[in-house]
Amino acid sequence: QVSLVESGGGAVQPGGSLRLSCTLFGGRFGIYTMAWYRQAPGKQRESVATIEPEGRSNYTESVKGRFTISRDDLKSTVYLEMNSLDREDTAVYCCNAKFWPVSYWGQGTQVTVSS
């Protein structure tokens, strides 16, 4: 049974940085396309960043140049480095692992950007 465990969320002031981590247990990490999603209060869930098994990454426009997704296949972990955070980044961030047709989700970690 695959499970995803996230960590690294918290509260930070505008302009600050956080790094989220998500570790996959119970599966072959290297075959999955990994992604970070977020959902802010009153808004739909959106894809923030994805990284494919071969390392190719994509970002939603609003985080380009500020966020970096990376993966360490030896540690079965995907990271989201978030810099220059602003209030609009406040959301619950969830990790996703996808290998068609299955998709797994983490429990989510709260990121709050506030002064």
TINU-535189 format. One record per residue: residue in three letters; residue number from 1; y, x, z of N, C-alpha, C in turn. Coordinates in steps of 0.1 Angstrom, whole numbers, always signed. Last residue first. Example, Ala and Ser with C-alpha at 12.3 -4.5 7.8 and 13.67 -1.06 7.14 Angstrom:
 residu num   n.Y   n.X   n.Z  ca.Y  ca.X  ca.Z   c.Y   c.X   c.Z
    SER   2   -22  +128   +71   -11  +137   +71    +0  +129   +79
    ALA   1   -57  +132   +78   -45  +123   +78   -33  +132   +78
END
This chain:
 residu num   n.Y   n.X   n.Z  ca.Y  ca.X  ca.Z   c.Y   c.X   c.Z
    SER 115  +384   +22   +81  +392   +31   +89  +394   +25  +103
    SER 114  +352   +21   +65  +363   +14   +72  +371   +24   +80
    VAL 113  +323   +13   +51  +335   +22   +49  +347   +15   +54
    THR 112  +290   +12   +58  +303    +6   +61  +314   +16   +59
    VAL 111  +258    +6   +48  +269   +15   +47  +282    +8   +48
    GLN 110  +225    -1   +60  +239    -5   +59  +249    +7   +58
    THR 109  +196    -2   +41  +204    +5   +51  +219    +2   +49
    GLY 108  +164   -16   +33  +179   -15   +32  +185    -8   +44
    GLN 107  +137   -15   +30  +143   -26   +39  +158   -26   +38
    GLY 106  +127   -10    -4  +129    -6    +9  +135   -18   +17
    TRP 105  +104   -24   -28  +117   -23   -22  +117   -18    -8
    TYR 104   +87   -20   -60   +87   -20   -45  +101   -18   -40
    SER 103   +70   -33   -87   +83   -29   -82   +83   -30   -66
    VAL 102   +49   -32  -116   +51   -34  -101   +65   -28   -98
    PRO 101   +40   -29  -142   +48   -41  -139   +52   -42  -124
    TRP 100   +62    -2  -142   +59   -15  -148   +44   -17  -147
    PHE  99   +73   +10  -114   +64   +15  -125   +57    +2  -130
    LYS  98   +99   +17   -92   +94    +8  -103   +85   +16  -112
    ALA  97  +114   +14   -62  +105   +22   -70   +98   +12   -80
    ASN  96  +146   +13   -45  +136    +6   -53  +127   +16   -61
    CYS  95  +165    +9   -16  +158   +18   -25  +148   +10   -33
    CYS  94  +197    -5    -9  +182    -6    -9  +177    +3   -20
    TYR  93  +224    -9   +12  +219    -2    +1  +204    -2    +2
    VAL  92  +248   -33   +19  +235   -28   +22  +229   -22   +10
    ALA  91  +282   -20   +18  +271   -29   +13  +259   -24   +20
    THR  90  +312    -6    +7  +305   -12   +18  +295   -22   +13
    ASP  89  +327    +2   -14  +313    +7   -14  +305    +1    -2
    GLU  88  +353    -6   -10  +345   -14   -20  +330    -9   -20
    ARG  87  +364   +13    +5  +359    +1   +12  +350    -8    +3
    ASP  86  +349   +44    -7  +360   +35    -4  +355   +22    +1
    LEU  85  +341   +79    -6  +337   +65    -4  +350   +57    -2
    SER  84  +337  +105   -17  +349   +97   -19  +347   +82   -17
    ASN  83  +301  +104   -23  +314  +111   -19  +326  +102   -22
    MET  82  +268  +103   -17  +280   +95   -19  +292  +102   -14
    GLU  81  +237  +109   -29  +248  +116   -23  +260  +108   -27
    LEU  80  +207   +97   -24  +219   +92   -30  +230   +99   -22
    TYR  79  +173  +107   -32  +185  +108   -24  +197  +101   -32
    VAL  78  +138  +102   -27  +150  +101   -36  +162  +101   -27
    THR  77  +107  +118   -22  +120  +113   -16  +130  +113   -27
    SER  76   +84  +133   -20   +83  +119   -23   +96  +112   -19
    LYS  75   +85  +160   -19   +88  +153    -6   +87  +138    -8
    LEU  74   +81  +167   -45   +72  +173   -35   +73  +166   -21
    ASP  73  +102  +154   -58   +88  +149   -60   +78  +155   -49
    ASP  72  +131  +145   -51  +123  +157   -48  +109  +152   -48
    ARG  71  +160  +135   -69  +147  +132   -64  +140  +146   -61
    SER  70  +193  +120   -69  +184  +131   -71  +170  +127   -65
    ILE  69  +225  +108   -77  +211  +105   -74  +203  +117   -77
    THR  68  +258  +108   -66  +247  +116   -73  +234  +112   -68
    PHE  67  +290   +95   -69  +277   +94   -64  +268  +103   -72
    ARG  66  +313  +101   -84  +314  +101   -69  +300  +101   -63
    GLY  65  +309  +100  -111  +317  +110  -106  +318  +111   -91
    LYS  64  +305   +65  -109  +303   +77  -117  +314   +87  -112
    VAL  63  +307   +41   -97  +304   +52   -89  +303   +65   -96
    SER  62  +314   +21  -116  +323   +23  -104  +319   +35   -96
    GLU  61  +293   +21  -135  +306   +27  -138  +314   +30  -126
    THR  60  +261   +31  -123  +270   +21  -126  +284   +27  -127
    TYR  59  +242   +57  -139  +250   +52  -128  +258   +40  -132
    ASN  58  +211   +75  -144  +222   +66  -149  +229   +60  -137
    SER  57  +191  +104  -153  +198   +95  -143  +209   +86  -150
    ARG  56  +161  +120  -157  +173  +114  -164  +178  +104  -154
    GLY  55  +137  +129  -146  +150  +134  -141  +162  +128  -147
    GLU  54  +113  +120  -153  +116  +133  -159  +130  +138  -154
    PRO  53  +113   +95  -139  +104  +106  -135  +108  +120  -140
    GLU  52  +148   +86  -135  +135   +84  -141  +126   +96  -137
    ILE  51  +170   +70  -114  +165   +83  -119  +151   +82  -123
    THR  50  +200   +51  -110  +186   +52  -113  +182   +66  -117
    ALA  49  +224   +33   -91  +220   +45   -98  +205   +45   -99
    VAL  48  +230    +6   -85  +240   +17   -83  +237   +29   -92
    SER  47  +227   -27   -94  +221   -14   -95  +232    -3   -94
    GLU  46  +236   -53   -70  +238   -45   -83  +231   -32   -82
    ARG  45  +235   -86   -58  +229   -73   -58  +232   -66   -71
    GLN  44  +266  -104   -56  +252  -102   -61  +248   -88   -60
    LYS  43  +284  -111   -26  +283  -106   -39  +268  -105   -43
    GLY  42  +286  -116    +1  +292  -126    -9  +291  -122   -23
    PRO  41  +286   -83   +10  +287   -97   +15  +293  -105    +4
    ALA  40  +268   -63   -14  +279   -65    -5  +280   -80    -1
    GLN  39  +241   -45   -21  +246   -58   -21  +256   -60   -10
    ARG  38  +227   -20   -43  +235   -24   -31  +239   -39   -33
    TYR  37  +200    +3   -51  +208   -10   -54  +217   -12   -41
    TRP  36  +187   +31   -66  +194   +25   -55  +202   +13   -59
    ALA  35  +154   +40   -79  +168   +34   -80  +174   +31   -66
    MET  34  +130   +56   -98  +136   +53   -85  +150   +49   -87
    THR  33  +101   +53  -115  +115   +53  -117  +121   +48  -104
    TYR  32   +71   +70  -106   +81   +59  -104   +95   +62  -109
    ILE  31   +54   +91  -105   +53   +82  -117   +64   +71  -117
    GLY  30   +57  +106   -82   +62  +111   -95   +61  +102  -107
    PHE  29   +45   +93   -60   +59   +92   -62   +64   +96   -76
    ARG  28   +19   +75   -57   +22   +87   -64   +36   +86   -68
    GLY  27   +17   +61   -23   +17   +61   -38   +20   +74   -44
    GLY  26   +23   +61    +4   +12   +53    -1   +10   +52   -16
    PHE  25   +58   +61    +6   +45   +64   +12   +35   +55    +5
    LEU  24   +89   +76    -2   +78   +67    -6   +65   +71    +0
    THR  23  +121   +76   +13  +108   +83   +11   +97   +72    +8
    CYS  22  +154   +81    +8  +143   +71    +7  +130   +78    +4
    SER  21  +187   +87   +20  +173   +92   +17  +164   +80   +16
    LEU  20  +221   +91   +15  +210   +83   +18  +197   +89   +13
    ARG  19  +249  +107   +28  +237  +109   +20  +226  +100   +24
    LEU  18  +284  +103   +26  +272  +100   +32  +261  +103   +23
    SER  17  +319  +109   +32  +307  +111   +24  +295  +107   +33
    GLY  16  +353   +96   +29  +342  +103   +35  +330  +103   +26
    GLY  15  +372   +79   +19  +373   +93   +15  +361  +101   +20
    PRO  14  +373   +59   +48  +376   +60   +34  +378   +75   +30
    GLN  13  +348   +67   +73  +361   +64   +69  +363   +66   +54
    VAL  12  +316   +52   +79  +324   +63   +75  +338   +59   +71
    ALA  11  +285   +43   +94  +299   +40   +92  +307   +53   +89
    GLY  10  +254   +43   +76  +262   +44   +88  +276   +40   +84
    GLY   9  +222   +57   +63  +234   +48   +63  +242   +50   +76
    GLY   8  +199   +72   +66  +212   +79   +62  +224   +70   +62
    SER   7  +169   +60   +50  +177   +65   +62  +190   +70   +56
    GLU   6  +140   +40   +41  +154   +46   +39  +160   +51   +52
    VAL   5  +109   +39   +29  +116   +40   +41  +129   +47   +39
    LEU   4   +85   +20   +12   +97   +28   +11  +105   +28   +24
    SER   3   +50   +18    +5   +62   +14   +13   +73   +24   +11
    VAL   2   +21    +7   -10   +33   +15   -11   +44    +9    -2
    GLN   1   -12    +8    +0    +0    +0    +0   +12    +9    +0
END
